[in-house]
Amino acid sequence: MANRDLKWETTITRNIGLDFTLLGGRMWGTIDVYKNTTKDLLMLTDIPSITGFKTSYANIGQTSNKGVELSLSGMIFKNKDWSITAGANINFNKGNIDKLAEGVQSAYGSSFLQSGVPNSDYILREGKPVGIVMGYKNRG
């Protein structure tokens, strides 16, 4: 079913980085700091079955993603014919649901197990990370 209010998602990316070399070029690395914001987030949502359809796409909110990425590499051995280098990187990332449209259900399914229970295995909550898994509490 068509949604006349549907818009494309918009992502704004902000990034600043620093590339560096040390020890006469034998060691090098990068530090990046970033923040991405996605507005008009598109998601399949439930609609009244009286329409003849079960779901339709809608713009349901805004998310953000921020973090720091570090990488460091170095020359271990080098001669005129070949060399050995090693590198490592690490990333610290935090995703967040900034806003949800009014009436958006907080539970949604991934269709991972198609006939699995519960049908809605993820939860959306403002101020919380994207992709929180929902499940049953169990005794014993």
VMD Tcl script that builds the backbone (N, CA, C; Angstrom):
set m [mol new atoms 420]
animate dup $m
set s [atomselect $m all]
$s set {name element resname resid chain x y z} {
  {N N MET 1 A 0.848 -1.172 0.000}
  {CA C MET 1 A 0.000 0.000 0.000}
  {C C MET 1 A 0.897 1.240 0.000}
  {N N ALA 2 A 0.576 2.200 -0.804}
  {CA C ALA 2 A 1.387 3.411 -0.936}
  {C C ALA 2 A 1.290 4.277 0.317}
  {N N ASN 3 A 2.402 4.897 0.650}
  {CA C ASN 3 A 2.458 5.852 1.762}
  {C C ASN 3 A 2.888 7.189 1.159}
  {N N ARG 4 A 1.959 8.118 1.040}
  {CA C ARG 4 A 2.241 9.408 0.380}
  {C C ARG 4 A 3.210 10.278 1.177}
  {N N ASP 5 A 3.361 10.001 2.460}
  {CA C ASP 5 A 4.262 10.798 3.303}
  {C C ASP 5 A 5.677 10.231 3.353}
  {N N LEU 6 A 5.932 9.146 2.645}
  {CA C LEU 6 A 7.224 8.469 2.693}
  {C C LEU 6 A 8.337 9.335 2.089}
  {N N LYS 7 A 9.483 9.405 2.802}
  {CA C LYS 7 A 10.656 10.151 2.335}
  {C C LYS 7 A 11.859 9.216 2.361}
  {N N TRP 8 A 12.908 9.582 1.624}
  {CA C TRP 8 A 14.169 8.858 1.696}
  {C C TRP 8 A 14.820 9.126 3.041}
  {N N GLU 9 A 15.527 8.122 3.564}
  {CA C GLU 9 A 16.366 8.354 4.743}
  {C C GLU 9 A 17.463 9.342 4.373}
  {N N THR 10 A 17.869 10.148 5.337}
  {CA C THR 10 A 18.965 11.092 5.144}
  {C C THR 10 A 20.002 10.829 6.222}
  {N N THR 11 A 21.252 10.611 5.808}
  {CA C THR 11 A 22.326 10.402 6.769}
  {C C THR 11 A 23.321 11.547 6.676}
  {N N ILE 12 A 23.587 12.152 7.816}
  {CA C ILE 12 A 24.584 13.220 7.923}
  {C C ILE 12 A 25.803 12.608 8.599}
  {N N THR 13 A 26.954 12.712 7.950}
  {CA C THR 13 A 28.191 12.124 8.464}
  {C C THR 13 A 29.168 13.231 8.827}
  {N N ARG 14 A 29.693 13.158 10.054}
  {CA C ARG 14 A 30.728 14.085 10.494}
  {C C ARG 14 A 31.935 13.250 10.908}
  {N N ASN 15 A 33.119 13.671 10.469}
  {CA C ASN 15 A 34.309 12.868 10.719}
  {C C ASN 15 A 35.518 13.790 10.763}
  {N N ILE 16 A 36.404 13.528 11.708}
  {CA C ILE 16 A 37.699 14.210 11.744}
  {C C ILE 16 A 38.743 13.136 12.039}
  {N N GLY 17 A 39.865 13.231 11.342}
  {CA C GLY 17 A 40.881 12.201 11.507}
  {C C GLY 17 A 42.282 12.769 11.484}
  {N N LEU 18 A 43.199 11.978 11.967}
  {CA C LEU 18 A 44.608 12.341 11.997}
  {C C LEU 18 A 45.418 11.122 11.563}
  {N N ASP 19 A 46.212 11.290 10.514}
  {CA C ASP 19 A 47.148 10.253 10.069}
  {C C ASP 19 A 48.545 10.660 10.527}
  {N N PHE 20 A 49.339 9.701 10.980}
  {CA C PHE 20 A 50.661 10.046 11.500}
  {C C PHE 20 A 51.679 8.960 11.168}
  {N N THR 21 A 52.936 9.350 11.179}
  {CA C THR 21 A 54.051 8.405 11.049}
  {C C THR 21 A 55.053 8.696 12.159}
  {N N LEU 22 A 55.749 7.672 12.600}
  {CA C LEU 22 A 56.748 7.785 13.677}
  {C C LEU 22 A 57.975 6.976 13.285}
  {N N LEU 23 A 59.046 7.216 13.977}
  {CA C LEU 23 A 60.278 6.439 13.840}
  {C C LEU 23 A 60.769 6.371 12.393}
  {N N GLY 24 A 60.782 7.506 11.741}
  {CA C GLY 24 A 61.287 7.579 10.375}
  {C C GLY 24 A 60.471 6.779 9.375}
  {N N GLY 25 A 59.166 6.672 9.589}
  {CA C GLY 25 A 58.292 5.946 8.676}
  {C C GLY 25 A 58.157 4.468 8.963}
  {N N ARG 26 A 58.778 3.985 10.034}
  {CA C ARG 26 A 58.676 2.552 10.370}
  {C C ARG 26 A 57.382 2.224 11.118}
  {N N MET 27 A 56.689 3.244 11.652}
  {CA C MET 27 A 55.422 3.046 12.340}
  {C C MET 27 A 54.462 4.128 11.843}
  {N N TRP 28 A 53.184 3.753 11.613}
  {CA C TRP 28 A 52.196 4.713 11.136}
  {C C TRP 28 A 50.829 4.337 11.686}
  {N N GLY 29 A 49.925 5.300 11.669}
  {CA C GLY 29 A 48.598 5.031 12.210}
  {C C GLY 29 A 47.594 6.109 11.865}
  {N N THR 30 A 46.379 5.884 12.343}
  {CA C THR 30 A 45.256 6.772 12.100}
  {C C THR 30 A 44.385 6.833 13.341}
  {N N ILE 31 A 43.880 8.027 13.642}
  {CA C ILE 31 A 42.866 8.225 14.675}
  {C C ILE 31 A 41.695 8.922 13.996}
  {N N ASP 32 A 40.498 8.326 14.065}
  {CA C ASP 32 A 39.290 8.911 13.487}
  {C C ASP 32 A 38.223 9.036 14.554}
  {N N VAL 33 A 37.549 10.180 14.584}
  {CA C VAL 33 A 36.397 10.413 15.452}
  {C C VAL 33 A 35.228 10.726 14.528}
  {N N TYR 34 A 34.076 10.108 14.756}
  {CA C TYR 34 A 32.954 10.291 13.836}
  {C C TYR 34 A 31.621 10.339 14.576}
  {N N LYS 35 A 30.635 10.944 13.919}
  {CA C LYS 35 A 29.245 10.931 14.374}
  {C C LYS 35 A 28.367 10.945 13.135}
  {N N ASN 36 A 27.484 9.958 13.023}
  {CA C ASN 36 A 26.534 9.863 11.920}
  {C C ASN 36 A 25.119 9.983 12.487}
  {N N THR 37 A 24.265 10.707 11.802}
  {CA C THR 37 A 22.865 10.833 12.192}
  {C C THR 37 A 22.001 10.459 11.001}
  {N N THR 38 A 21.057 9.542 11.205}
  {CA C THR 38 A 20.126 9.150 10.149}
  {C C THR 38 A 18.736 9.625 10.530}
  {N N LYS 39 A 18.162 10.502 9.685}
  {CA C LYS 39 A 16.810 11.031 9.898}
  {C C LYS 39 A 15.847 10.304 8.968}
  {N N ASP 40 A 14.565 10.362 9.312}
  {CA C ASP 40 A 13.502 9.752 8.507}
  {C C ASP 40 A 13.780 8.273 8.260}
  {N N LEU 41 A 14.180 7.585 9.313}
  {CA C LEU 41 A 14.524 6.169 9.261}
  {C C LEU 41 A 13.373 5.356 8.661}
  {N N LEU 42 A 13.654 4.566 7.629}
  {CA C LEU 42 A 12.644 3.743 6.954}
  {C C LEU 42 A 12.543 2.380 7.624}
  {N N MET 43 A 11.300 1.956 7.873}
  {CA C MET 43 A 11.106 0.649 8.483}
  {C C MET 43 A 9.732 0.120 8.107}
  {N N LEU 44 A 9.642 -1.181 7.939}
  {CA C LEU 44 A 8.372 -1.837 7.676}
  {C C LEU 44 A 7.553 -1.814 8.962}
  {N N THR 45 A 6.338 -1.261 8.903}
  {CA C THR 45 A 5.500 -1.137 10.098}
  {C C THR 45 A 4.150 -1.806 9.869}
  {N N ASP 46 A 3.523 -2.236 10.949}
  {CA C ASP 46 A 2.191 -2.842 10.880}
  {C C ASP 46 A 1.157 -1.761 10.596}
  {N N ILE 47 A 0.170 -2.105 9.758}
  {CA C ILE 47 A -0.940 -1.193 9.481}
  {C C ILE 47 A -2.241 -1.966 9.684}
  {N N PRO 48 A -3.359 -1.268 9.855}
  {CA C PRO 48 A -4.636 -1.969 10.078}
  {C C PRO 48 A -4.957 -2.931 8.937}
  {N N SER 49 A -5.369 -4.148 9.273}
  {CA C SER 49 A -5.626 -5.176 8.260}
  {C C SER 49 A -6.847 -4.854 7.406}
  {N N ILE 50 A -7.664 -3.918 7.826}
  {CA C ILE 50 A -8.824 -3.514 7.040}
  {C C ILE 50 A -8.405 -2.909 5.694}
  {N N THR 51 A -7.154 -2.480 5.602}
  {CA C THR 51 A -6.634 -1.916 4.355}
  {C C THR 51 A -6.390 -2.989 3.292}
  {N N GLY 52 A -6.364 -4.247 3.704}
  {CA C GLY 52 A -6.051 -5.334 2.785}
  {C C GLY 52 A -4.570 -5.690 2.786}
  {N N PHE 53 A -3.786 -4.961 3.570}
  {CA C PHE 53 A -2.347 -5.202 3.701}
  {C C PHE 53 A -2.018 -5.357 5.176}
  {N N LYS 54 A -0.897 -6.021 5.455}
  {CA C LYS 54 A -0.464 -6.178 6.848}
  {C C LYS 54 A 0.567 -5.132 7.241}
  {N N THR 55 A 1.441 -4.761 6.289}
  {CA C THR 55 A 2.540 -3.845 6.594}
  {C C THR 55 A 2.730 -2.826 5.479}
  {N N SER 56 A 3.414 -1.748 5.826}
  {CA C SER 56 A 3.791 -0.715 4.865}
  {C C SER 56 A 5.047 -0.023 5.396}
  {N N TYR 57 A 5.859 0.506 4.497}
  {CA C TYR 57 A 7.039 1.240 4.945}
  {C C TYR 57 A 6.649 2.630 5.429}
  {N N ALA 58 A 7.334 3.098 6.475}
  {CA C ALA 58 A 7.080 4.428 7.033}
  {C C ALA 58 A 8.390 4.995 7.573}
  {N N ASN 59 A 8.444 6.315 7.668}
  {CA C ASN 59 A 9.569 6.997 8.319}
  {C C ASN 59 A 9.271 7.027 9.807}
  {N N ILE 60 A 10.093 6.337 10.589}
  {CA C ILE 60 A 9.730 6.118 11.988}
  {C C ILE 60 A 10.605 6.826 13.010}
  {N N GLY 61 A 11.665 7.508 12.591}
  {CA C GLY 61 A 12.464 8.158 13.619}
  {C C GLY 61 A 13.857 8.544 13.176}
  {N N GLN 62 A 14.729 8.678 14.178}
  {CA C GLN 62 A 16.105 9.128 13.951}
  {C C GLN 62 A 17.052 8.324 14.826}
  {N N THR 63 A 18.196 7.940 14.249}
  {CA C THR 63 A 19.238 7.244 15.007}
  {C C THR 63 A 20.559 7.990 14.869}
  {N N SER 64 A 21.465 7.724 15.791}
  {CA C SER 64 A 22.809 8.291 15.696}
  {C C SER 64 A 23.827 7.208 16.014}
  {N N ASN 65 A 25.022 7.426 15.527}
  {CA C ASN 65 A 26.109 6.472 15.697}
  {C C ASN 65 A 27.386 7.292 15.860}
  {N N LYS 66 A 28.075 7.117 16.979}
  {CA C LYS 66 A 29.309 7.879 17.181}
  {C C LYS 66 A 30.386 6.972 17.745}
  {N N GLY 67 A 31.627 7.376 17.477}
  {CA C GLY 67 A 32.703 6.550 17.979}
  {C C GLY 67 A 34.080 7.042 17.606}
  {N N VAL 68 A 35.066 6.238 17.977}
  {CA C VAL 68 A 36.482 6.504 17.725}
  {C C VAL 68 A 37.083 5.238 17.141}
  {N N GLU 69 A 37.912 5.406 16.121}
  {CA C GLU 69 A 38.604 4.274 15.519}
  {C C GLU 69 A 40.102 4.562 15.530}
  {N N LEU 70 A 40.875 3.594 16.006}
  {CA C LEU 70 A 42.325 3.734 16.100}
  {C C LEU 70 A 42.983 2.607 15.322}
  {N N SER 71 A 44.026 2.925 14.554}
  {CA C SER 71 A 44.806 1.880 13.888}
  {C C SER 71 A 46.284 2.214 14.011}
  {N N LEU 72 A 47.097 1.167 14.126}
  {CA C LEU 72 A 48.535 1.327 14.265}
  {C C LEU 72 A 49.216 0.188 13.506}
  {N N SER 73 A 50.176 0.527 12.673}
  {CA C SER 73 A 50.927 -0.465 11.898}
  {C C SER 73 A 52.416 -0.153 11.993}
  {N N GLY 74 A 53.211 -1.158 11.733}
  {CA C GLY 74 A 54.644 -0.933 11.792}
  {C C GLY 74 A 55.429 -1.933 10.963}
  {N N MET 75 A 56.628 -1.513 10.585}
  {CA C MET 75 A 57.554 -2.340 9.820}
  {C C MET 75 A 58.372 -3.164 10.816}
  {N N ILE 76 A 58.263 -4.478 10.739}
  {CA C ILE 76 A 59.004 -5.356 11.633}
  {C C ILE 76 A 60.373 -5.672 11.045}
  {N N PHE 77 A 60.371 -5.950 9.742}
  {CA C PHE 77 A 61.629 -6.286 9.070}
  {C C PHE 77 A 61.552 -5.822 7.624}
  {N N LYS 78 A 62.684 -5.326 7.104}
  {CA C LYS 78 A 62.712 -4.895 5.707}
  {C C LYS 78 A 64.131 -5.073 5.166}
  {N N ASN 79 A 64.215 -5.694 3.994}
  {CA C ASN 79 A 65.473 -5.702 3.252}
  {C C ASN 79 A 65.151 -5.321 1.812}
  {N N LYS 80 A 66.090 -5.446 0.900}
  {CA C LYS 80 A 65.864 -4.958 -0.459}
  {C C LYS 80 A 64.844 -5.788 -1.235}
  {N N ASP 81 A 64.576 -7.041 -0.822}
  {CA C ASP 81 A 63.688 -7.916 -1.574}
  {C C ASP 81 A 62.286 -8.090 -0.969}
  {N N TRP 82 A 62.169 -7.998 0.335}
  {CA C TRP 82 A 60.867 -8.209 0.967}
  {C C TRP 82 A 60.817 -7.539 2.332}
  {N N SER 83 A 59.604 -7.498 2.901}
  {CA C SER 83 A 59.434 -6.872 4.219}
  {C C SER 83 A 58.298 -7.562 4.971}
  {N N ILE 84 A 58.289 -7.363 6.278}
  {CA C ILE 84 A 57.220 -7.864 7.144}
  {C C ILE 84 A 56.655 -6.671 7.903}
  {N N THR 85 A 55.339 -6.501 7.809}
  {CA C THR 85 A 54.659 -5.458 8.584}
  {C C THR 85 A 53.554 -6.104 9.407}
  {N N ALA 86 A 53.142 -5.424 10.452}
  {CA C ALA 86 A 52.031 -5.883 11.298}
  {C C ALA 86 A 51.175 -4.673 11.629}
  {N N GLY 87 A 49.904 -4.922 11.821}
  {CA C GLY 87 A 48.995 -3.833 12.151}
  {C C GLY 87 A 47.857 -4.308 13.032}
  {N N ALA 88 A 47.241 -3.341 13.697}
  {CA C ALA 88 A 46.098 -3.631 14.562}
  {C C ALA 88 A 45.165 -2.431 14.534}
  {N N ASN 89 A 43.890 -2.697 14.759}
  {CA C ASN 89 A 42.949 -1.593 14.895}
  {C C ASN 89 A 41.908 -1.929 15.947}
  {N N ILE 90 A 41.293 -0.904 16.473}
  {CA C ILE 90 A 40.244 -1.057 17.480}
  {C C ILE 90 A 39.238 0.063 17.261}
  {N N ASN 91 A 37.976 -0.239 17.556}
  {CA C ASN 91 A 36.902 0.713 17.339}
  {C C ASN 91 A 36.009 0.730 18.564}
  {N N PHE 92 A 35.646 1.921 19.026}
  {CA C PHE 92 A 34.682 2.103 20.103}
  {C C PHE 92 A 33.488 2.816 19.485}
  {N N ASN 93 A 32.310 2.164 19.490}
  {CA C ASN 93 A 31.148 2.662 18.778}
  {C C ASN 93 A 29.918 2.634 19.679}
  {N N LYS 94 A 29.083 3.678 19.578}
  {CA C LYS 94 A 27.835 3.717 20.350}
  {C C LYS 94 A 26.709 4.147 19.426}
  {N N GLY 95 A 25.749 3.262 19.219}
  {CA C GLY 95 A 24.552 3.571 18.439}
  {C C GLY 95 A 23.416 3.931 19.373}
  {N N ASN 96 A 22.508 4.794 18.917}
  {CA C ASN 96 A 21.422 5.248 19.766}
  {C C ASN 96 A 20.181 5.542 18.931}
  {N N ILE 97 A 19.015 5.273 19.505}
  {CA C ILE 97 A 17.750 5.694 18.907}
  {C C ILE 97 A 17.418 7.045 19.519}
  {N N ASP 98 A 17.487 8.100 18.707}
  {CA C ASP 98 A 17.264 9.463 19.201}
  {C C ASP 98 A 15.784 9.814 19.296}
  {N N LYS 99 A 15.008 9.443 18.274}
  {CA C LYS 99 A 13.584 9.777 18.225}
  {C C LYS 99 A 12.826 8.644 17.564}
  {N N LEU 100 A 11.599 8.433 18.035}
  {CA C LEU 100 A 10.678 7.507 17.381}
  {C C LEU 100 A 9.378 8.247 17.097}
  {N N ALA 101 A 8.796 7.989 15.939}
  {CA C ALA 101 A 7.530 8.622 15.582}
  {C C ALA 101 A 6.422 8.144 16.518}
  {N N GLU 102 A 5.420 8.966 16.663}
  {CA C GLU 102 A 4.286 8.627 17.505}
  {C C GLU 102 A 3.584 7.392 16.959}
  {N N GLY 103 A 3.217 6.479 17.830}
  {CA C GLY 103 A 2.500 5.276 17.422}
  {C C GLY 103 A 3.371 4.144 16.943}
  {N N VAL 104 A 4.679 4.314 16.924}
  {CA C VAL 104 A 5.568 3.227 16.496}
  {C C VAL 104 A 5.613 2.179 17.595}
  {N N GLN 105 A 5.336 0.926 17.221}
  {CA C GLN 105 A 5.414 -0.155 18.186}
  {C C GLN 105 A 6.869 -0.383 18.547}
  {N N SER 106 A 7.109 -0.687 19.797}
  {CA C SER 106 A 8.490 -0.810 20.248}
  {C C SER 106 A 9.099 -2.173 19.942}
  {N N ALA 107 A 8.297 -3.155 19.541}
  {CA C ALA 107 A 8.824 -4.483 19.253}
  {C C ALA 107 A 8.742 -4.748 17.755}
  {N N TYR 108 A 9.769 -5.394 17.223}
  {CA C TYR 108 A 9.741 -5.758 15.811}
  {C C TYR 108 A 10.496 -7.065 15.619}
  {N N GLY 109 A 10.227 -7.735 14.521}
  {CA C GLY 109 A 10.820 -9.037 14.260}
  {C C GLY 109 A 11.871 -8.981 13.173}
  {N N SER 110 A 12.820 -9.872 13.266}
  {CA C SER 110 A 13.883 -9.952 12.269}
  {C C SER 110 A 13.566 -10.980 11.199}
  {N N SER 111 A 12.534 -11.802 11.415}
  {CA C SER 111 A 12.179 -12.920 10.542}
  {C C SER 111 A 13.304 -13.948 10.471}
  {N N PHE 112 A 14.156 -13.971 11.497}
  {CA C PHE 112 A 15.286 -14.892 11.525}
  {C C PHE 112 A 14.815 -16.345 11.521}
  {N N LEU 113 A 13.831 -16.659 12.340}
  {CA C LEU 113 A 13.338 -18.030 12.427}
  {C C LEU 113 A 11.936 -18.170 11.828}
  {N N GLN 114 A 11.486 -17.249 11.055}
  {CA C GLN 114 A 10.185 -17.227 10.372}
  {C C GLN 114 A 9.031 -17.645 11.269}
  {N N SER 115 A 9.034 -18.863 11.804}
  {CA C SER 115 A 7.923 -19.312 12.634}
  {C C SER 115 A 8.310 -19.315 14.110}
  {N N GLY 116 A 9.384 -18.640 14.446}
  {CA C GLY 116 A 9.886 -18.654 15.815}
  {C C GLY 116 A 9.000 -17.892 16.775}
  {N N VAL 117 A 9.124 -18.202 18.040}
  {CA C VAL 117 A 8.418 -17.497 19.105}
  {C C VAL 117 A 9.479 -16.908 19.994}
  {N N PRO 118 A 9.442 -15.639 20.370}
  {CA C PRO 118 A 8.413 -14.671 20.004}
  {C C PRO 118 A 8.592 -14.166 18.572}
  {N N ASN 119 A 7.497 -13.680 17.997}
  {CA C ASN 119 A 7.539 -13.164 16.636}
  {C C ASN 119 A 8.327 -11.852 16.584}
  {N N SER 120 A 8.302 -11.108 17.665}
  {CA C SER 120 A 9.053 -9.855 17.753}
  {C C SER 120 A 10.251 -10.088 18.650}
  {N N ASP 121 A 11.439 -10.137 18.069}
  {CA C ASP 121 A 12.620 -10.487 18.856}
  {C C ASP 121 A 13.537 -9.307 19.150}
  {N N TYR 122 A 13.223 -8.118 18.649}
  {CA C TYR 122 A 13.996 -6.910 18.933}
  {C C TYR 122 A 13.078 -5.831 19.481}
  {N N ILE 123 A 13.655 -4.878 20.188}
  {CA C ILE 123 A 12.861 -3.805 20.786}
  {C C ILE 123 A 13.476 -2.447 20.443}
  {N N LEU 124 A 12.635 -1.470 20.165}
  {CA C LEU 124 A 13.055 -0.094 19.888}
  {C C LEU 124 A 12.636 0.791 21.054}
  {N N ARG 125 A 13.583 1.535 21.606}
  {CA C ARG 125 A 13.277 2.470 22.694}
  {C C ARG 125 A 14.126 3.712 22.528}
  {N N GLU 126 A 13.514 4.875 22.632}
  {CA C GLU 126 A 14.278 6.126 22.564}
  {C C GLU 126 A 15.327 6.146 23.664}
  {N N GLY 127 A 16.520 6.608 23.310}
  {CA C GLY 127 A 17.607 6.700 24.276}
  {C C GLY 127 A 18.381 5.403 24.465}
  {N N LYS 128 A 17.965 4.344 23.794}
  {CA C LYS 128 A 18.636 3.047 23.912}
  {C C LYS 128 A 19.338 2.711 22.594}
  {N N PRO 129 A 20.266 1.745 22.606}
  {CA C PRO 129 A 20.940 1.339 21.369}
  {C C PRO 129 A 19.984 0.659 20.388}
  {N N VAL 130 A 20.350 0.673 19.122}
  {CA C VAL 130 A 19.618 -0.054 18.089}
  {C C VAL 130 A 19.927 -1.539 18.247}
  {N N GLY 131 A 18.924 -2.399 18.081}
  {CA C GLY 131 A 19.165 -3.841 18.058}
  {C C GLY 131 A 19.180 -4.518 19.410}
  {N N ILE 132 A 18.438 -4.005 20.383}
  {CA C ILE 132 A 18.343 -4.695 21.669}
  {C C ILE 132 A 17.487 -5.948 21.480}
  {N N VAL 133 A 18.016 -7.099 21.854}
  {CA C VAL 133 A 17.314 -8.366 21.696}
  {C C VAL 133 A 16.361 -8.550 22.866}
  {N N MET 134 A 15.139 -8.969 22.538}
  {CA C MET 134 A 14.115 -9.197 23.550}
  {C C MET 134 A 13.890 -10.696 23.675}
  {N N GLY 135 A 13.725 -11.180 24.888}
  {CA C GLY 135 A 13.481 -12.612 25.087}
  {C C GLY 135 A 12.715 -12.870 26.359}
  {N N TYR 136 A 12.458 -14.113 26.606}
  {CA C TYR 136 A 11.742 -14.506 27.803}
  {C C TYR 136 A 12.704 -14.684 28.962}
  {N N LYS 137 A 12.208 -14.391 30.175}
  {CA C LYS 137 A 12.973 -14.735 31.370}
  {C C LYS 137 A 12.605 -16.162 31.746}
  {N N ASN 138 A 13.566 -16.906 32.254}
  {CA C ASN 138 A 13.393 -18.316 32.496}
  {C C ASN 138 A 13.831 -18.655 33.918}
  {N N ARG 139 A 13.063 -19.496 34.576}
  {CA C ARG 139 A 13.461 -20.002 35.890}
  {C C ARG 139 A 13.865 -21.457 35.719}
  {N N GLY 140 A 15.103 -21.736 36.122}
  {CA C GLY 140 A 15.532 -23.123 36.111}
  {C C GLY 140 A 16.139 -23.596 34.913}
}
mol reanalyze $m
mol bondsrecalc $m
mol representation Tube
mol addrep $m
